[in-house]
Amino acid sequence: METGPTQTQQPIINQPLEKVTDAIRMELKSHFEIAGGPQVESLNNLTAGLNRRGAALLFYQTCVLATRDFVKVKQNAPYEDILITRGSNM
């Protein structure tokens, strides 16, 4: 079975950030730059008050930012809170 030509994907590094992803990145950046402020943020705290769709979107965007090393994420065990810290590209 022959298929038609497919679009070549660009490397992740060269793809521009979506507006939503960039807005979240800027918000986290300003949070981490507060003098004397916490250098770790909880995804549970960030999603408090969001509906299921909003929480899923924030989780996805956090994964995108982690892939590009804007943030680092850590989860100690399945279903536990995800902790977010500043990445080397922030």
Residue pairs with C-beta under 8 A, 6 or more apart in sequence:
12 67
12 68
13 68
17 25
17 64
17 68
20 57
20 61
21 61
21 64
21 65
24 58
24 61
24 62
24 65
25 65
25 70
25 71
25 90
28 41
28 65
28 70
28 71
28 84
28 86
28 90
29 86
29 90
31 37
31 41
32 39
32 41
32 85
32 86
32 90
39 85
39 86
40 83
40 84
40 85
41 83
41 84
41 85
42 81
42 82
42 83
42 84
43 58
43 59
43 62
43 73
43 81
43 82
43 83
43 84
44 81
44 82
46 58
46 84
47 54
47 55
47 58
47 59
50 58
59 82
62 71
62 73
62 82
62 84
63 73
65 71
65 87
66 72
66 73
66 87
68 87
68 89
69 87
69 88
69 89
70 87
70 89
70 90
71 84
71 85
71 86
71 87
71 90
72 84
72 85
72 86
72 87
73 82
73 83
73 84
73 85
74 82
74 83
74 85
75 81
75 82
75 83
